[in-house]
Amino acid sequence: MPLYLAPTNVPMTIVRIVTDEKTKKHLESLGITLKSVITVISSNNGAVIALVKDGRLALDRNISGKILVA
């Protein structure tokens, strides 16, 4: 499921990132990689605040829809 549909305060594993290579490299530099754990802290109309490796990130609906979690 896309990240913006994930339940809040539940650790989820990133299973796929569906975007171009440039964006993948940028997300990897932020700690968003395959098989890493991400937790949605809050979600509002697709905009997500997520906890990744002890840091909080704000992601818009465009990017949070391209990160698939399970």
Kinemage of the C-alpha trace (Angstrom):
@kinemage 1
@onewidth
@group {chain A} dominant
@subgroup {mainchain}
@vectorlist {calphas} color= white
{ca met a 1} P 0.000 0.000 0.000
{ca pro a 2} L 1.176 3.587 -0.518
{ca leu a 3} L 2.707 5.253 2.508
{ca tyr a 4} L -0.097 7.808 2.842
{ca leu a 5} L -2.603 4.964 3.412
{ca ala a 6} L -0.514 3.338 6.155
{ca pro a 7} L -1.914 3.406 9.698
{ca thr a 8} L -0.355 5.883 12.114
{ca asn a 9} L 2.094 4.792 14.806
{ca val a 10} L 2.605 1.344 13.252
{ca pro a 11} L 6.113 0.435 12.033
{ca met a 12} L 5.961 -0.590 8.365
{ca thr a 13} L 8.621 -2.004 6.046
{ca ile a 14} L 9.356 -0.324 2.721
{ca val a 15} L 8.902 -2.943 -0.003
{ca arg a 16} L 9.137 -0.836 -3.164
{ca ile a 17} L 9.915 2.689 -4.344
{ca val a 18} L 8.276 3.521 -7.671
{ca thr a 19} L 10.064 6.590 -9.036
{ca asp a 20} L 12.982 7.656 -11.203
{ca glu a 21} L 16.612 7.035 -10.237
{ca lys a 22} L 17.332 10.645 -9.262
{ca thr a 23} L 14.478 10.680 -6.746
{ca lys a 24} L 15.461 7.219 -5.443
{ca lys a 25} L 18.987 8.468 -4.752
{ca his a 26} L 17.596 11.497 -2.913
{ca leu a 27} L 15.287 9.327 -0.803
{ca glu a 28} L 18.181 6.970 -0.017
{ca ser a 29} L 20.206 9.923 1.262
{ca leu a 30} L 17.297 10.660 3.627
{ca gly a 31} L 17.308 7.069 4.911
{ca ile a 32} L 14.364 5.784 2.874
{ca thr a 33} L 15.645 2.509 1.417
{ca leu a 34} L 14.174 -0.882 0.618
{ca lys a 35} L 13.523 -3.053 3.675
{ca ser a 36} L 13.962 -0.127 6.063
{ca val a 37} L 11.343 0.582 8.720
{ca ile a 38} L 9.196 3.701 8.505
{ca thr a 39} L 6.454 4.870 10.879
{ca val a 40} L 3.759 7.362 9.898
{ca ile a 41} L 3.344 9.892 12.698
{ca ser a 42} L 0.560 11.875 11.034
{ca ser a 43} L -1.186 12.006 7.688
{ca asn a 44} L -3.336 14.788 6.258
{ca asn a 45} L -4.746 14.597 2.692
{ca gly a 46} L -1.766 12.530 1.569
{ca ala a 47} L 0.901 14.716 3.178
{ca val a 48} L 2.777 12.539 5.646
{ca ile a 49} L 5.095 13.129 8.571
{ca ala a 50} L 7.108 9.955 9.035
{ca leu a 51} L 9.765 8.679 11.415
{ca val a 52} L 12.776 7.151 9.668
{ca lys a 53} L 15.896 6.114 11.596
{ca asp a 54} L 15.321 8.509 14.522
{ca gly a 55} L 14.538 11.450 12.223
{ca arg a 56} L 11.252 12.979 11.116
{ca leu a 57} L 10.521 13.703 7.470
{ca ala a 58} L 7.654 15.586 5.847
{ca leu a 59} L 6.607 14.051 2.524
{ca asp a 60} L 3.978 15.371 0.142
{ca arg a 61} L 1.272 13.183 -1.442
{ca asn a 62} L 3.280 12.792 -4.660
{ca ile a 63} L 6.287 11.226 -2.931
{ca ser a 64} L 4.359 9.349 -0.232
{ca gly a 65} L 2.305 7.673 -2.968
{ca lys a 66} L 5.459 6.319 -4.595
{ca ile a 67} L 6.743 4.649 -1.417
{ca leu a 68} L 5.032 1.288 -0.995
{ca val a 69} L 4.957 -0.352 2.433
{ca ala a 70} L 3.755 -3.609 3.946
